[in-house]
Amino acid sequence: MPPAPLDDSRFPGLRRRGFLAAAGGAAGLGALALAGCGGPGGSGAAAGGDGKPRRGGTLRAAFAGGGASETLDPHRTNLFADAARAKALFDKLADYGNDLSAQPRLAASWEPNDGLDRWRVKLRKATFHDGRPVTADDVLYSYRRIADPKEGFRAKASLEPIDLKASRAVDRRTVEFVLKRPTAEFPNVLAAFGAYIVPDGATEFDRKPVGSGPFRFVSFTPGRSTVVERYDDHWDGAPHLDRLEFLVANEESARVNSLLGGQVEYAHELTPTTARAHEGKGQIEIIRLRNSAMQAFAMKTDRAPFDDKRVREAFFLIADRKELVEGALSGAGEIGNDLFGKGYEYYADGLPQRTQDLDKARHLLKKAGAEGLKVTLDTSDVASGFTEAASVFRDQAAKAGVHVKVRTGSKDTFWADTLDSGTLASYRSGAMPIESHFSQRLLTDSTTNATQWHHKDFDALYQQAQSTKDKKERAAVYGRMQRRLYAEGGFLVWGFADWILGTAKNVRGVTHEAPANTLDWARFDKVWLA
């Protein structure tokens, strides 16, 4: 995953060159109940992964990279390759489980006060690669480094709720975080994309980075390769692999051919066409990570014609979601229901599945005085399937008497151009908690509010949820918020795309059920070679 997708409008998630899509806490790939960390095996393990893990060997993994500007600084993760390398070398206090709830990592536990504005986090016994213990001072140094106003570190916005001047080390393995406001979902902040813990005082990461992750540094050549080796004293158990090598291959064809030719054992980010060509053929294993990327159209709710909720509802009813998934995603995904986060914690899955109803759409448009409506749909080849989805929706809208003009913009400026301008645009986001989607994109002061959804009563519901300690009661508030968005929101969420990986037939332990950017994605410490 991002993050922040980090939010797609700020961090062009899930692009051909491998940018993250979503992000935690604040903007971008984003962040959620203490539970054990998932490992390989069970229904989540790769086919044939039911054998006993075998120790040894080197796995080579091909990712799209960032050229000579690449860095191993874990606080600067922007690419999927960056995130995978950072996960190998470093740890966070928490990370996102398959349902985007927070799972503990370096944090052994977290506990709020009654006001939800102070949280005590206890660290588990863990060591950095040079043998030093991970302490509360390391945590505070890492977060203060990320929050440096002179820097543009990935997780900076996610850490905004923390008053880092007032926060303190209670003892060597306890941190008391003082927050600026009640924050019931504070564990999301701990899991924020890029919020890795580094040793107190660390500033240099490209020559010999020291982390507390499952692998330790061997070598790094920007734009080409990174080699790491097993760290035997990792708190979560030593990896099965002796070594792991990240190789850069920006073109999908190069990653696929390297996998087929035996030069690599793992290829990240494959296309649906490649998946169809090789799935079940016996040469390689195709792995589909479901619900990894929301696919949508963003309607600007503060301007005509979408300032009329009847027009927005009409557009919900114009969409033939199955046709969009088939036409734009080549069937590699699931239909959406105008809400973010299908399958994630707090998702309102009890709402009726919306289907195309052109008669009702025409009726609503007539009541809104919008018969013969003409709108411009901004799109770009910034993300796979965008232009295809725009063409499919244009033809669907014509059946309801709506003329949609598709305007293709620059992929270099698309996200910035469409954040505030235009009225209707292609949109996508990677995995992030539903709470983070609300806070980053749907509050009046959200900086990446692509639908310009500005409602004080909606803001008040979010604050009510964040001030509610009981999880069941908090979920009920999130349900009210989602019902409101389902009825009259600005995101026409038509699908959720699969994220597709390829592995050699002898690779075991690759989880199938983790959306991109979550804890069990790129968990090379749990992978082995049969």
PAZA-607446 format. One record per residue (C-alpha): y, x, z; residue in one letter. Coordinates in Angstrom, 3 decimals. Layout:
<rs>
R        y        x        z code
R        Y        X        Z    a
...
</rs>
This chain:
<rs>
R        y        x        z code
R    0.000    0.000    0.000    m
R    4.118    0.462    1.515    p
R    5.516   -0.610    1.976    p
R    7.810   -1.115    2.165    a
R    6.696   -2.418    0.862    p
R    8.588   -1.768    1.736    l
R   10.183   -4.448   -0.128    d
R    9.831   -4.397   -3.898    d
R   13.548   -4.766   -4.487    s
R   14.204   -1.510   -2.650    r
R   10.940    0.346   -3.204    f
R    9.508   -0.514   -6.611    p
R    6.041   -1.227   -5.266    g
R    2.799   -0.995   -7.143    l
R    4.178    0.529  -10.312    r
R    2.240    2.405  -12.947    r
R    3.232    5.681  -11.261    r
R    1.876    4.446   -7.992    g
R    4.762    3.354   -5.811    f
R    3.930    1.473   -2.650    l
R    4.719   -2.174   -2.548    a
R    5.698   -3.615    0.807    a
R    6.687   -2.175    4.138    a
R    6.841   -2.728    7.743    g
R    9.255   -3.800   10.400    g
R   12.354   -3.863    8.304    a
R   12.198   -3.409    4.633    a
R    9.423   -2.447    2.389    g
R    5.645   -2.250    3.121    l
R    5.571   -4.096    6.438    g
R    4.025   -4.895    9.945    a
R    0.340   -6.813   13.755    l
R   -3.358   -7.905   18.833    a
R   -5.325   -5.032   19.964    l
R   -8.686   -4.638   18.289    a
R  -11.024   -1.885   17.273    g
R  -10.464    0.048   14.113    c
R  -12.678   -0.968   11.231    g
R  -15.065    1.545    9.805    g
R  -17.484    1.569    6.916    p
R  -20.547   -0.553    6.610    g
R  -21.057   -4.269    7.034    g
R  -19.725   -6.554    4.357    s
R  -16.809   -4.200    3.830    g
R  -18.793   -1.156    2.771    a
R  -19.276   -0.133   -0.821    a
R  -22.455   -1.224   -2.555    a
R  -25.270    0.961   -1.413    g
R  -23.259    1.925    1.672    g
R  -25.908    0.672    4.061    d
R  -27.575    4.090    4.274    g
R  -26.979    6.529    7.091    k
R  -23.745    8.546    6.617    p
R  -24.390   12.082    5.472    r
R  -22.217   14.957    6.564    r
R  -20.874   17.506    4.107    g
R  -19.484   17.884    0.629    g
R  -16.097   17.682   -1.067    t
R  -14.639   14.460   -2.434    l
R  -12.009   14.676   -5.167    r
R   -9.609   11.734   -5.413    a
R   -7.260   11.118   -8.363    a
R   -3.911    9.416   -7.757    f
R   -0.709    9.000   -9.710    a
R    1.773   11.495   -8.302    g
R    5.432   12.392   -8.146    g
R    5.610   15.748   -9.881    g
R    7.224   18.888   -8.531    a
R    9.277   16.877   -6.023    s
R    6.212   15.873   -4.013    e
R    6.238   16.585   -0.296    t
R    3.811   16.350    2.605    l
R    6.567   15.164    4.945    d
R    4.923   11.971    6.268    p
R    8.279   10.348    6.903    h
R    9.093   10.448    3.185    r
R    6.091    8.504    1.869    t
R    7.021    6.572   -1.273    n
R    3.932    6.880   -3.460    l
R    0.387    5.724   -2.850    f
R   -0.583    9.382   -3.129    a
R    1.932   10.238   -0.391    d
R    0.526    7.526    1.865    a
R   -3.081    8.636    1.329    a
R   -2.236   12.285    2.069    r
R   -0.197   11.313    5.132    a
R   -3.074    9.173    6.437    k
R   -5.438   12.140    6.102    a
R   -3.159   14.575    7.946    l
R   -1.265   12.405   10.447    f
R   -1.632    9.333   12.670    d
R    0.599    6.411   13.595    k
R    0.666    4.528   16.880    l
R   -0.790    1.529   15.043    a
R   -1.731    0.447   11.549    d
R   -2.380   -2.793    9.675    y
R   -5.824   -4.360    9.727    g
R   -7.280   -6.295    6.808    n
R   -5.398   -9.430    7.899    d
R   -2.172   -7.428    8.389    l
R   -2.342   -7.650   12.175    s
R   -1.546   -4.472   14.108    a
R   -4.539   -2.352   15.074    q
R   -4.192    0.476   17.615    p
R   -4.371    4.086   16.481    r
R   -2.716    6.712   18.673    l
R   -1.673    3.870   20.954    a
R   -4.454    2.993   23.381    a
R   -2.572   -0.126   24.497    s
R    0.828   -1.817   24.444    w
R    2.286   -4.273   26.922    e
R    5.641   -6.124   26.928    p
R    7.754   -7.270   29.848    n
R    8.362  -10.989   30.303    d
R   11.545  -10.810   28.241    g
R    9.780   -9.099   25.288    l
R   12.593   -6.550   25.100    d
R   10.743   -3.659   26.795    r
R    7.309   -2.470   25.728    w
R    5.156    0.180   27.390    r
R    2.846    2.020   25.025    v
R    0.051    4.153   26.469    k
R   -1.288    6.934   24.266    l
R   -4.939    7.735   23.882    r
R   -6.148   11.307   24.403    k
R   -5.559   12.978   21.054    a
R   -4.674   16.470   19.879    t
R   -2.750   17.987   17.018    f
R   -4.541   20.382   14.690    h
R   -3.196   23.370   16.635    d
R   -4.792   22.085   19.849    g
R   -1.665   20.690   21.517    r
R   -2.020   17.203   23.042    p
R   -0.115   14.301   21.492    v
R    2.506   13.293   24.071    t
R    5.237   10.749   24.663    a
R    7.804   13.421   23.743    d
R    6.183   13.794   20.321    d
R    6.426   10.043   19.791    v
R   10.099    9.873   20.751    l
R   10.938   12.938   18.637    y
R    9.164   11.429   15.617    s
R   10.942    8.079   15.901    y
R   14.340    9.675   16.491    r
R   13.817   11.899   13.456    r
R   12.981    8.855   11.329    i
R   16.065    7.016   12.624    a
R   18.455    9.888   11.805    d
R   21.438    8.182   10.116    p
R   21.868   11.195    7.820    k
R   18.371   10.794    6.405    e
R   16.680    8.168    4.261    g
R   13.256    8.190    5.843    f
R   10.861    5.431    4.870    r
R   10.447    3.708    8.230    a
R   14.083    3.893    9.339    k
R   14.825    0.206    8.830    a
R   11.535   -0.745   10.477    s
R   12.530    1.059   13.690    l
R   15.923   -0.675   13.862    e
R   14.911   -2.999   16.763    p
R   14.405    0.019   19.064    i
R   17.204    1.432   21.218    d
R   15.981    5.000   20.950    l
R   18.677    6.375   23.251    k
R   17.504    4.140   26.088    a
R   13.785    4.541   25.367    s
R   12.028    7.159   27.488    r
R    8.847    8.998   28.355    a
R    7.456    7.508   31.572    v
R    4.861   10.263   31.715    d
R    3.092   12.510   29.205    r
R    1.077    9.650   27.762    r
R    3.333    6.616   28.328    t
R    6.413    5.608   26.331    v
R    8.772    2.835   27.370    e
R   10.518    1.401   24.324    f
R   13.754   -0.454   25.051    v
R   14.535   -3.011   22.340    l
R   17.839   -4.460   21.200    k
R   16.444   -8.000   21.282    r
R   13.228   -9.833   22.208    p
R   10.555   -8.836   19.688    t
R    7.175  -10.494   20.126    a
R    5.797   -8.728   17.062    e
R    6.821   -5.257   18.220    f
R    3.356   -3.838   17.367    p
R    4.395   -4.366   13.727    n
R    7.057   -1.740   14.290    v
R    4.475    0.730   15.587    l
R    2.460    0.147   12.417    a
R    5.448    0.525   10.085    a
R    4.848    2.357    6.832    f
R    5.839    5.971    7.257    g
R    6.098    5.828   11.084    a
R    3.819    8.829   11.586    y
R    3.791   10.913   14.757    i
R    4.544   14.624   14.286    v
R    4.846   17.420   16.869    p
R    8.094   17.616   18.829    d
R   10.522   19.756   16.846    g
R    8.578   19.801   13.564    a
R   10.771   20.035   10.473    t
R    8.669   21.932    7.907    e
R    5.701   20.134    6.357    f
R    4.973   21.607    2.948    d
R    3.761   25.076    3.914    r
R    1.474   24.341    6.870    k
R    1.865   20.819    8.247    p
R    0.361   20.113   11.663    v
R   -0.687   16.542   12.382    g
R   -3.240   14.684   14.470    s
R   -5.085   13.062   11.572    g
R   -8.778   13.344   10.680    p
R   -8.198   16.208    8.223    f
R   -6.295   19.468    8.599    r
R   -4.212   21.256    5.988    f
R   -5.662   23.849    3.587    v
R   -3.350   24.005    0.553    s
R   -0.669   22.086   -1.339    f
R    0.589   22.471   -4.911    t
R    3.228   19.778   -5.612    p
R    2.379   17.646   -8.624    g
R   -1.134   19.059   -8.862    r
R   -3.369   19.065   -5.812    s
R   -3.653   18.929   -2.040    t
R   -6.709   20.214   -0.180    v
R   -7.576   19.258    3.406    v
R  -10.657   19.895    5.546    e
R  -12.439   18.074    8.347    r
R  -10.791   18.176   11.788    y
R  -13.730   18.211   14.180    d
R  -11.700   17.197   17.247    d
R  -10.155   14.029   15.845    h
R   -9.937   11.312   18.498    w
R  -11.695    8.767   16.236    d
R  -14.550   11.108   15.369    g
R  -14.803   13.846   12.779    a
R  -14.898   12.819    9.088    p
R  -18.217   12.987    7.270    h
R  -16.734   15.068    4.429    l
R  -16.235   18.809    4.706    d
R  -13.250   18.709    2.377    r
R  -11.042   16.265    0.557    l
R   -8.963   17.142   -2.506    e
R   -6.173   14.947   -3.856    f
R   -5.609   15.512   -7.576    l
R   -2.624   14.191   -9.541    v
R   -3.311   12.267  -12.757    a
R   -0.402   10.039  -13.705    n
R   -2.056    8.257  -16.621    e
R   -4.718    5.697  -15.825    e
R   -6.802    6.904  -18.758    s
R   -6.882   10.404  -17.282    a
R   -8.070    9.076  -13.912    r
R  -10.799    6.996  -15.531    v
R  -11.992    9.777  -17.825    n
R  -12.089   12.231  -14.927    s
R  -14.208    9.768  -12.958    l
R  -16.573    9.160  -15.877    l
R  -16.805   12.879  -16.575    g
R  -17.591   13.817  -12.979    g
R  -14.372   15.767  -12.344    q
R  -13.438   13.342   -9.530    v
R  -15.366   10.920   -7.329    e
R  -12.529    8.465   -6.603    y
R   -9.881    7.049   -8.960    a
R   -6.998    5.009   -7.605    h
R   -5.144    2.206   -9.408    e
R   -7.237    1.050  -12.368    l
R   -6.380   -1.786  -14.737    t
R   -8.265   -5.091  -15.054    p
R   -9.243   -4.051  -18.583    t
R  -10.875   -0.887  -17.272    t
R  -12.591   -2.839  -14.519    a
R  -14.085   -5.328  -16.980    r
R  -15.264   -2.526  -19.251    a
R  -17.182   -0.704  -16.508    h
R  -18.077   -3.245  -13.830    e
R  -21.835   -3.591  -13.425    g
R  -22.593   -1.039  -16.159    k
R  -24.081    1.516  -13.788    g
R  -21.814    4.493  -14.503    q
R  -19.191    3.960  -11.816    i
R  -18.503    1.547   -8.977    e
R  -15.536   -0.844   -9.369    i
R  -13.900   -1.965   -6.114    i
R  -11.432   -4.839   -5.985    r
R   -9.102   -5.015   -2.992    l
R   -8.221   -8.706   -2.825    r
R   -4.816  -10.136   -1.913    n
R   -3.088   -6.792   -2.350    s
R   -0.013   -7.926   -4.285    a
R    1.886  -11.208   -4.259    m
R    2.948  -12.325   -7.749    q
R    5.935  -14.664   -7.931    a
R    9.143  -15.815   -9.539    f
R   12.231  -15.651   -7.322    a
R   14.692  -18.529   -7.622    m
R   18.207  -17.935   -6.305    k
R   18.744  -20.834   -3.916    t
R   22.494  -20.286   -3.546    d
R   23.466  -20.995   -7.153    r
R   22.876  -23.515   -9.939    a
R   20.446  -24.769  -10.940    p
R   18.283  -23.655   -8.007    f
R   20.755  -24.687   -5.301    d
R   19.194  -28.136   -5.781    d
R   15.840  -28.259   -4.003    k
R   14.625  -30.888   -6.467    r
R   14.895  -28.315   -9.255    v
R   12.977  -25.790   -7.169    r
R   10.231  -28.327   -6.493    e
R   10.102  -29.125  -10.202    a
R    9.520  -25.461  -10.977    f
R    6.734  -25.341   -8.385    f
R    5.103  -28.203  -10.292    l
R    5.632  -26.687  -13.744    i
R    3.476  -23.672  -12.944    a
R   -0.157  -23.671  -14.049    d
R   -1.280  -20.987  -11.624    r
R   -4.747  -20.493  -13.056    k
R   -3.295  -19.893  -16.502    e
R   -0.817  -17.389  -15.042    l
R   -3.563  -15.469  -13.223    v
R   -5.733  -15.426  -16.346    e
R   -2.910  -14.565  -18.739    g
R   -0.868  -12.095  -16.681    a
R   -3.531  -10.541  -14.442    l
R   -6.495  -10.818  -16.832    s
R   -8.149  -12.902  -14.133    g
R   -8.011  -10.079  -11.570    a
R   -6.570  -12.119   -8.734    g
R   -6.361  -15.469   -6.968    e
R   -3.956  -18.375   -7.396    i
R   -1.062  -18.700   -4.968    g
R    0.472  -21.663   -3.174    n
R    4.163  -20.725   -2.979    d
R    3.722  -18.810    0.259    l
R    3.423  -15.097    0.908    f
R    0.434  -13.556    2.687    g
R   -2.721  -15.379    1.609    k
R   -5.491  -14.315    3.957    g
R   -3.100  -12.625    6.391    y
R   -2.530  -13.376   10.061    e
R   -0.441  -16.564   10.556    y
R   -0.847  -17.740    6.926    y
R   -0.517  -21.525    6.630    a
R   -3.771  -22.145    4.779    d
R   -3.908  -25.851    5.656    g
R   -1.239  -26.913    3.153    l
R   -2.426  -28.717   -0.010    p
R   -2.969  -26.434   -2.997    q
R   -0.142  -27.129   -5.407    r
R   -1.176  -27.926   -8.985    t
R    0.704  -28.485  -12.207    q
R    2.272  -31.963  -12.486    d
R    4.574  -32.070  -15.487    l
R    5.386  -35.785  -15.140    d
R    6.621  -35.354  -11.582    k
R    8.506  -32.200  -12.598    a
R   10.330  -34.081  -15.354    r
R   11.109  -36.903  -12.904    h
R   12.602  -34.494  -10.364    l
R   14.680  -32.751  -13.026    l
R   16.008  -36.119  -14.211    k
R   16.977  -37.101  -10.649    k
R   18.766  -33.761  -10.284    a
R   20.669  -34.300  -13.549    g
R   18.896  -31.287  -15.039    a
R   17.196  -32.756  -18.090    e
R   17.065  -30.250  -20.932    g
R   17.681  -27.468  -18.430    l
R   18.207  -23.958  -19.814    k
R   17.558  -20.940  -17.578    v
R   17.189  -17.194  -18.036    t
R   14.141  -15.499  -16.548    l
R   14.753  -11.809  -15.865    d
R   11.700   -9.615  -16.159    t
R   10.723   -6.039  -16.983    s
R    7.715   -3.819  -17.555    d
R    8.471   -2.312  -14.140    v
R    5.197   -3.819  -12.896    a
R    1.946   -4.732  -14.596    s
R    1.807   -8.357  -15.701    g
R    5.517   -9.115  -15.335    f
R    6.347   -9.638  -18.997    t
R    3.058  -11.448  -19.621    e
R    3.684  -13.846  -16.746    a
R    7.208  -14.521  -17.989    a
R    5.913  -15.485  -21.437    s
R    3.202  -17.733  -20.007    v
R    5.665  -19.511  -17.713    f
R    8.183  -19.921  -20.548    r
R    5.583  -21.865  -22.519    d
R    4.591  -23.941  -19.488    q
R    8.222  -24.849  -18.796    a
R    8.754  -25.988  -22.372    a
R    6.184  -28.747  -21.769    k
R    8.476  -30.123  -19.059    a
R   11.533  -29.983  -21.311    g
R   12.897  -26.777  -19.736    v
R   14.059  -23.996  -22.023    h
R   13.373  -20.604  -20.429    v
R   14.925  -17.570  -22.069    k
R   13.039  -14.394  -21.136    v
R   15.333  -11.399  -20.689    r
R   13.638   -8.008  -20.362    t
R   15.614   -5.499  -18.332    g
R   15.341   -1.802  -17.585    s
R   12.448   -0.825  -15.364    k
R   14.676    1.850  -13.809    d
R   17.232   -0.635  -12.484    t
R   15.327   -3.930  -12.435    f
R   15.004   -4.315   -8.664    w
R   18.647   -3.527   -7.963    a
R   19.871   -5.634  -10.898    d
R   17.979   -8.754   -9.875    t
R   18.471   -8.601   -6.118    l
R   21.884  -10.251   -6.323    d
R   22.427  -11.132   -9.993    s
R   20.787  -13.735  -12.215    g
R   19.118  -16.963  -11.141    t
R   15.376  -16.508  -11.812    l
R   13.384  -13.268  -11.835    a
R    9.879  -11.853  -11.816    s
R    8.927  -10.640   -8.347    y
R    6.074   -8.938   -6.572    r
R    5.265   -7.516   -3.160    s
R    2.485   -5.506   -1.660    g
R    0.779   -6.175    1.650    a
R    2.930   -6.632    4.730    m
R    2.777   -8.932    7.759    p
R    4.108  -12.440    7.242    i
R    6.575  -11.873   10.091    e
R    7.979   -8.849    8.239    s
R    8.259  -10.872    5.033    h
R   10.409  -13.350    6.981    f
R   12.603  -10.718    8.619    s
R   13.154   -8.593    5.528    q
R   13.551  -11.250    2.847    r
R   14.350  -14.663    4.274    l
R   16.914  -14.358    7.061    l
R   20.615  -14.823    6.404    t
R   21.346  -11.136    6.997    d
R   18.171   -9.742    5.366    s
R   19.160   -6.900    3.067    t
R   16.465   -7.681    0.502    t
R   16.899  -11.445    0.317    n
R   15.993  -11.886   -3.362    a
R   16.054  -15.710   -3.217    t
R   19.353  -15.792   -1.288    q
R   17.710  -18.067    1.274    w
R   20.440  -18.545    3.885    h
R   19.675  -21.131    6.565    h
R   20.808  -20.753   10.160    k
R   18.138  -23.157   11.415    d
R   15.472  -21.005    9.713    f
R   16.991  -17.906   11.352    d
R   16.824  -19.723   14.705    a
R   13.120  -20.463   14.214    l
R   12.468  -16.793   13.551    y
R   14.291  -15.810   16.742    q
R   12.357  -18.496   18.625    q
R    9.094  -17.003   17.375    a
R   10.149  -13.499   18.372    q
R   11.012  -14.754   21.865    s
R    7.699  -16.583   22.307    t
R    5.114  -14.594   24.244    k
R    2.188  -16.972   23.759    d
R    0.571  -16.168   20.414    k
R   -0.656  -19.713   19.748    k
R    2.819  -21.121   20.330    e
R    4.313  -18.378   18.164    r
R    1.873  -19.205   15.359    a
R    3.015  -22.835   15.509    a
R    6.607  -21.744   14.903    v
R    5.541  -19.574   11.957    y
R    3.712  -22.629   10.624    g
R    6.920  -24.691   10.727    r
R    8.742  -21.945    8.853    m
R    6.084  -21.813    6.159    q
R    6.026  -25.589    5.721    r
R    9.760  -25.436    5.090    r
R    9.336  -22.706    2.484    l
R    6.446  -24.575    0.862    y
R    8.635  -27.652    0.477    a
R   11.883  -26.072   -0.676    e
R   11.797  -22.281   -0.643    g
R   12.840  -19.970   -3.446    g
R    9.596  -18.050   -4.057    f
R    7.303  -19.592   -6.641    l
R    4.200  -17.681   -5.603    v
R    1.702  -18.187   -8.406    w
R   -0.889  -15.525   -7.610    g
R   -2.219  -12.578   -5.630    f
R   -3.403   -9.593   -7.637    a
R   -6.419   -7.439   -6.921    d
R   -5.889   -3.723   -6.423    w
R   -8.634   -1.932   -8.341    i
R  -10.340    1.365   -7.497    l
R  -13.189    3.249   -9.100    g
R  -15.701    5.553   -7.423    t
R  -18.700    7.619   -8.423    a
R  -22.060    6.008   -7.727    k
R  -22.813    8.419   -4.866    n
R  -19.686    7.527   -2.858    v
R  -20.317    5.416    0.229    r
R  -18.186    3.827    2.934    g
R  -15.260    2.645    0.784    v
R  -14.124   -0.671    2.241    t
R  -13.838   -3.608   -0.158    h
R  -11.820   -5.961    2.032    e
R   -8.707   -3.964    2.881    a
R   -5.597   -4.759    0.829    p
R   -3.778   -1.710   -0.507    a
R   -1.651    0.052    2.145    n
R   -3.633   -1.236    5.107    t
R   -5.619    0.796    7.633    l
R   -8.947    0.822    5.816    d
R   -7.442    1.536    2.400    w
R   -7.895    5.247    1.547    a
R   -9.916    5.783    4.745    r
R  -11.455    9.015    3.496    f
R  -12.451    9.948    7.044    d
R  -15.053    7.137    6.875    k
R  -16.360    7.990    3.390    v
R  -19.437   10.085    2.627    w
R  -21.392   11.341   -0.381    l
R  -24.960   10.110   -0.718    a
</rs>
